[in-house]
Amino acid sequence: MNTNEPVIEVTDLRRVYGGGFEAVRGVSFEVARGELFALLGTNGAGKTSTVELIEGLARPAGGQVRVLGHDPYTERAAVRPRIGLMLQEGGFPSELTVSETVRMWAGCTSGARPESEALSLVGLTRRAGVRVKQLSGGEKRRLDLALALLGRPEVLFLDEPTTGLDAEGRQETWELVRELRAQGTTVLLTTHYLEEAEGLADRLAILHAGRIAVSGTPAEVTASQPSRISFELPTGYFPGDLPPLDSLGITGHEISGRVLRLRTNELQRAATGLLTWAERAGVELRGLDIRSGSLEEAFLRIARHVSEQDAQAEQAGQAGQAEQSQHSEKEHVA
Ligand SMILES: Nc1ncnc2c1ncn2[C@@H]1O[C@H](COP(=O)(O)OP(=O)(O)OP(=O)(O)O)[C@@H](O)[C@H]1O
């Protein structure tokens, strides 16, 4: 296979649940060999619904998925041995020990790693004899990961892999994922942790209400967000006493109490202008906070923006219904 050829290709993907609810509404993206692509999104955005289609666990209502050049649903036998799945719920028999679980799984996996290697990869060697039901939530996630890695997959699907892990466990999992990626494994990750996506992903997409709202490298997505400056107005000063905000490259502002919050796409210019003004005026900008655009900002803006759109659409719908019912009343009266 050409190394530039995408390992995962998703085109105009759609998923409709019983009752007609469209959870995935035309999602398209590609993941190249050796790349780590992260899907982020609010609760219910459609991450799991999308990933399950790519894993071949369900048939799309529309669009196309290709994994390693095959349809993962209709050509499951060609795809399954080459991919590793770490689902949100492993669902393994709780009475088996960690070691028995790995051996059972290895029995169904061709070319499986030795048990000791799989357990040591995820730091579970010392828990080999413990029953699954006695593992902590974080240890269960590690076992899920060990099983996903058992067949040395070319493509690894990680659905919220660090949920339930403490800070150290999370760092260890990230280190392992980085190593796997360095060895050429292609990874599709869904996560709620923005720093996880920021630290691991080559590219990412933020899903909202079944659609991709923004995608790109973490740096591209972050750079598309405005930077922020906030401080307390010095006593006796008003916003009009500052230099004209647009002359400092400030594109928006709001004031609550004495705290002024500014938005800018030219952080250095805006910050320098304000600090120079404060220096000359001999005043202190208390509580000064200067921060570049962040992935968190992008995420929150998308969630807020789309909820505003939803609210507007709902209002427009209600207004339309009210108008229609007034209209039909009039027709009735006439
Ligand atoms: N089996 C199902 N039947 C009907 N609706 C479903 C089903 N599974 C999911 N949904 C709905 O589809 C939407 C997307 O759900 P999905 O689980 O894909 O979101 P998600 O982004 O993975 O969310 P989370 O971050 O909470 O895991 C939600 O509105 C959810 O209620």
Ligand as a Chemical Component Dictionary entry (heavy atoms), coordinates in Angstrom:
data_LIG
# 
_chem_comp.id                   LIG 
_chem_comp.type                 NON-POLYMER 
_chem_comp.pdbx_formal_charge   0 
_chem_comp.three_letter_code    LIG 
# 
loop_
_chem_comp_atom.comp_id 
_chem_comp_atom.atom_id 
_chem_comp_atom.alt_atom_id 
_chem_comp_atom.type_symbol 
_chem_comp_atom.charge 
_chem_comp_atom.model_Cartn_x 
_chem_comp_atom.model_Cartn_y 
_chem_comp_atom.model_Cartn_z 
_chem_comp_atom.pdbx_ordinal 
LIG N1  N1  N 0 -28.961 3.229  20.143 1  
LIG C1  C1  C 0 -29.378 4.483  20.065 2  
LIG N2  N2  N 0 -30.670 4.775  19.757 3  
LIG C2  C2  C 0 -31.105 6.054  19.651 4  
LIG N3  N3  N 0 -30.298 7.145  19.832 5  
LIG C3  C3  C 0 -29.013 6.905  20.129 6  
LIG C4  C4  C 0 -28.489 5.573  20.267 7  
LIG N4  N4  N 0 -27.157 5.686  20.577 8  
LIG C5  C5  C 0 -26.891 7.008  20.627 9  
LIG N5  N5  N 0 -27.988 7.732  20.363 10 
LIG C6  C6  C 0 -28.089 9.205  20.313 11 
LIG O1  O1  O 0 -27.219 9.672  19.271 12 
LIG C7  C7  C 0 -26.580 10.873 19.681 13 
LIG C8  C8  C 0 -25.069 10.672 19.584 14 
LIG O2  O2  O 0 -24.667 9.754  20.573 15 
LIG P1  P1  P 0 -23.150 9.269  20.708 16 
LIG O3  O3  O 0 -23.103 8.244  21.803 17 
LIG O4  O4  O 0 -22.627 8.899  19.375 18 
LIG O5  O5  O 0 -22.452 10.630 21.173 19 
LIG P2  P2  P 0 -21.006 10.833 21.795 20 
LIG O6  O6  O 0 -20.461 12.041 21.114 21 
LIG O7  O7  O 0 -20.196 9.598  21.704 22 
LIG O8  O8  O 0 -21.395 11.178 23.287 23 
LIG P3  P3  P 0 -20.597 10.947 24.678 24 
LIG O9  O9  O 0 -19.496 11.937 24.661 25 
LIG O10 O10 O 0 -21.635 11.296 25.671 26 
LIG O11 O11 O 0 -20.134 9.534  24.722 27 
LIG C9  C9  C 0 -27.073 11.180 21.083 28 
LIG O12 O12 O 0 -28.124 12.115 20.959 29 
LIG C10 C10 C 0 -27.587 9.850  21.592 30 
LIG O13 O13 O 0 -28.647 10.030 22.510 31 
# 
loop_
_chem_comp_bond.comp_id 
_chem_comp_bond.atom_id_1 
_chem_comp_bond.atom_id_2 
_chem_comp_bond.value_order 
_chem_comp_bond.pdbx_ordinal 
LIG N1  C1  SING 1  
LIG C1  N2  SING 2  
LIG C1  C4  DOUB 3  
LIG N2  C2  DOUB 4  
LIG C2  N3  SING 5  
LIG N3  C3  DOUB 6  
LIG C3  C4  SING 7  
LIG C3  N5  SING 8  
LIG C4  N4  SING 9  
LIG N4  C5  DOUB 10 
LIG C5  N5  SING 11 
LIG N5  C6  SING 12 
LIG C6  O1  SING 13 
LIG C6  C10 SING 14 
LIG O1  C7  SING 15 
LIG C7  C8  SING 16 
LIG C7  C9  SING 17 
LIG C8  O2  SING 18 
LIG O2  P1  SING 19 
LIG P1  O3  DOUB 20 
LIG P1  O4  SING 21 
LIG P1  O5  SING 22 
LIG O5  P2  SING 23 
LIG P2  O6  DOUB 24 
LIG P2  O7  SING 25 
LIG P2  O8  SING 26 
LIG O8  P3  SING 27 
LIG P3  O9  DOUB 28 
LIG P3  O10 SING 29 
LIG P3  O11 SING 30 
LIG C9  O12 SING 31 
LIG C9  C10 SING 32 
LIG C10 O13 SING 33 
# 
